[in-house]
């Protein structure tokens, strides 16, 4: 496999995304997909690459939470199965639609996620209540995660915590369920597209592995609110820029 000059950018993207994810517990896919979309890569290729790389990271994370006793088995089943179905539908749909059609929709989705993250950083969460419609939440989070290249953690974890879920079991269960969702999404992309994104996956994995030890130290020293603000501002800026670029491009035709 001949390495292109972009390979080193993929390593940097994986390193930065894993630093954020390690300190925040989410946003590897959100950060990496936002940056790679801004580089002009096709949405389906971006999402496929991110999910293939995440198979390894989410697998390790899920096993760790299971061993530590952080997984609610009933919640896991209610999240993982619908999440895998929603993810498979989103992944297949993404491979069938032209990139020019789906790309603006993904930018809008990333814009909404950025606003949600910034609201969470400001402490403005939804009022707590009973955790209802967990399978629907799993299906929607899986679908959005597949189409946007990131979103399972921000959507599922934030919603469950805002609705009164216990932090330890919520985070542990969502992380464990993410492995099932990611594996399903990656398999769907593999069957639909084949292996045409190994260089991106390798770069993301190398960068992520390099960042993992540093992220473990970072999480002890940086307040979660500041990490949330950084992620929110980054994704907000990227999505607004790309939406503006798309609009001006259409007006200039």
C-alpha positions in Angstrom: 0.0 0.0 0.0 1.6 3.2 -1.2 1.2 6.0 1.3 -0.1 9.4 0.1 0.7 12.7 1.7 -2.8 12.7 3.2 -1.9 9.7 5.3 0.0 11.9 7.8 -3.0 14.1 8.1 -5.1 11.1 9.0 -2.6 10.3 11.8 -3.0 13.8 13.1 -6.8 13.7 12.9 -6.8 10.4 14.8 -4.5 11.8 17.4 -6.5 14.9 18.0 -9.8 13.1 17.9 -8.6 10.5 20.4 -7.3 13.2 22.7 -10.7 14.8 22.8 -12.5 11.4 23.1 -10.2 10.3 25.9 -10.8 13.4 27.9 -14.6 13.7 27.1 -15.7 10.1 26.7 -17.2 10.9 23.3 -16.6 12.8 20.0 -13.9 10.6 18.2 -16.2 10.2 15.3 -17.7 13.7 15.5 -14.3 15.4 15.4 -12.6 13.1 12.9 -15.6 13.1 10.5 -16.0 16.9 10.7 -12.3 17.5 9.7 -12.3 14.8 7.0 -15.5 16.1 5.4 -13.9 19.6 5.3 -11.0 18.0 3.4 -13.5 17.1 0.7 -13.6 13.3 1.3 -16.9 11.5 0.3 -19.3 11.2 3.2 -19.7 7.4 2.8 -15.9 6.9 2.8 -15.5 9.2 5.9 -18.1 7.3 7.9 -16.8 3.9 6.8 -13.3 4.8 7.8 -14.3 6.2 11.2 -16.4 3.2 12.1 -13.8 0.7 11.0 -11.2 2.4 13.2 -13.7 2.6 16.1 -14.4 -1.2 16.0 -11.1 -1.7 17.8 -11.3 1.3 20.2 -15.0 0.6 21.2 -14.3 -3.1 21.6 -11.5 -2.5 24.1 -13.7 0.1 25.9 -16.7 -2.1 26.1 -14.7 -5.0 27.6 -13.2 -2.7 30.2 -16.6 -1.4 31.3 -18.0 -5.0 31.4 -15.1 -6.2 33.6 -15.5 -3.1 35.9 -19.2 -3.9 36.3 -20.4 -0.7 34.6 -22.8 -2.4 32.1 -26.5 -2.6 32.7 -27.4 -5.7 30.7 -31.1 -4.8 30.2 -30.2 -1.3 29.0 -27.5 -2.8 26.8 -29.9 -5.0 24.9 -32.5 -2.2 24.5 -29.8 0.1 23.1 -27.5 -2.2 21.1 -30.0 -4.1 19.0 -32.1 -1.1 17.8 -28.9 0.9 17.5 -27.4 -1.8 15.2 -30.5 -1.8 13.0 -30.6 2.0 12.8 -26.9 2.0 12.0 -27.2 -0.6 9.2 -30.0 1.4 7.6 -28.1 4.7 7.8 -24.9 3.1 6.5 -26.6 1.5 3.5 -28.6 4.6 2.7 -25.4 6.7 2.8 -23.7 4.4 0.2 -26.7 4.7 -2.2 -27.0 8.5 -2.2 -24.7 10.9 -4.2 -22.2 12.7 -2.0 -23.4 16.1 -3.2 -26.9 15.4 -1.9 -26.1 13.9 1.5 -23.1 16.2 2.4 -25.2 19.4 3.2 -27.6 17.3 5.3 -24.6 15.9 7.3 -23.2 19.5 7.8 -26.6 20.5 9.2 -26.6 17.5 11.5 -23.1 18.3 12.7 -24.2 21.9 13.3 -27.1 20.7 15.5 -24.8 18.4 17.4 -22.3 21.3 18.0 -25.1 23.4 19.4 -26.2 20.6 21.7 -22.7 20.1 23.0 -22.3 23.8 23.7 -25.6 23.9 25.5 -24.4 20.9 27.6 -21.2 22.8 28.4 -23.4 25.7 29.6 -25.3 23.4 31.9 -28.5 23.7 29.9 -29.7 20.1 29.7 -33.2 18.7 29.3 -35.2 18.3 32.6 -34.7 14.9 34.2 -37.5 12.4 34.0 -38.2 8.7 33.4 -36.0 7.1 30.8 -38.5 6.1 28.1 -38.4 4.9 24.5 -34.8 3.6 24.9 -35.1 1.3 21.8 -36.2 4.4 19.7 -33.3 6.4 21.1 -30.9 3.6 20.2 -32.2 3.4 16.6 -32.1 7.1 16.1 -28.6 7.4 17.6 -27.3 4.5 15.5 -28.8 6.0 12.3 -27.3 9.4 12.9 -24.0 7.9 13.9 -23.8 6.0 10.6 -24.8 8.9 8.4 -22.7 11.5 10.2 -19.6 9.5 11.1 -20.2 10.3 14.8 -23.0 10.9 17.2 -23.7 7.7 19.1 -22.0 9.0 22.3 -23.3 12.6 22.2 -26.9 11.5 21.4 -27.3 8.4 23.5 -25.2 9.3 26.5 -26.4 12.9 26.8 -30.0 12.0 26.5 -29.8 9.2 29.1 -27.9 11.3 31.6 -30.3 14.2 31.1 -33.2 11.9 31.7 -31.8 10.8 35.1 -29.6 7.8 34.2 -26.8 6.9 36.6 -23.6 8.2 35.2 -21.4 5.1 35.8 -23.8 2.6 34.2 -25.0 4.9 31.5 -21.5 5.7 30.2 -20.4 2.1 30.6 -23.5 0.6 28.9 -23.5 3.2 26.0 -19.8 2.4 25.4 -20.4 -1.3 25.4 -23.4 -1.0 23.0 -21.4 1.2 20.7 -19.2 -1.8 19.8 -22.2 -3.7 18.5 -23.4 -0.7 16.6 -20.0 0.1 15.1 -19.3 -3.5 14.1 -22.7 -3.6 12.3 -22.1 -0.3 10.6 -18.6 -1.3 9.5 -19.8 -4.6 8.1 -22.6 -2.9 6.2 -20.1 -0.5 4.6 -17.7 -3.4 3.8 -20.5 -5.3 2.0 -21.7 -2.2 0.2 -18.3 -0.5 -0.7 -15.5 -3.0 -0.2 -12.2 -2.1 1.2 -11.2 1.2 -0.4 -10.3 3.2 2.7 -7.6 1.2 4.5 -5.1 4.1 4.4 -7.5 6.4 6.2 -8.3 3.6 8.8 -4.6 3.0 9.4 -3.9 6.7 9.9 -6.8 7.1 12.4 -5.7 4.0 14.3 -2.0 5.0 14.5 -2.9 8.5 15.7 -5.5 7.2 18.1 -3.1 4.7 19.7 -0.4 7.4 20.1 -2.9 9.7 21.8 -4.5 7.1 24.2 -1.9 7.3 27.0 -1.8 11.1 26.8 -5.6 11.3 26.8 -5.6 9.3 30.1 -3.4 12.0 31.7 -5.3 14.8 30.1 -8.7 13.7 31.5 -7.3 14.2 35.0 -6.2 17.8 34.4 -8.7 19.4 32.1 -12.3 20.2 33.2 -15.0 18.5 31.1 -16.7 21.9 30.4 -13.7 23.3 28.6 -13.3 20.2 26.5 -17.0 20.4 25.6 -16.6 24.0 24.6 -13.5 23.2 22.5 -15.3 20.4 20.7 -18.5 22.5 20.2 -16.7 25.5 18.8 -14.5 23.4 16.5 -17.5 21.5 15.0 -19.6 24.6 14.9 -16.9 26.5 12.9 -16.4 23.6 10.5 -20.1 23.0 9.8 -20.9 26.7 9.4 -17.9 27.2 7.0 -19.0 24.2 4.9 -22.7 25.2 4.9 -21.6 28.7 3.8 -19.3 27.3 1.2 -22.1 25.1 -0.2 -24.6 28.0 -0.2 -22.3 30.3 -2.0 -21.4 27.6 -4.5 -25.1 27.1 -5.3 -25.6 30.9 -5.7 -22.6 31.1 -8.0 -23.9 28.6 -10.4 
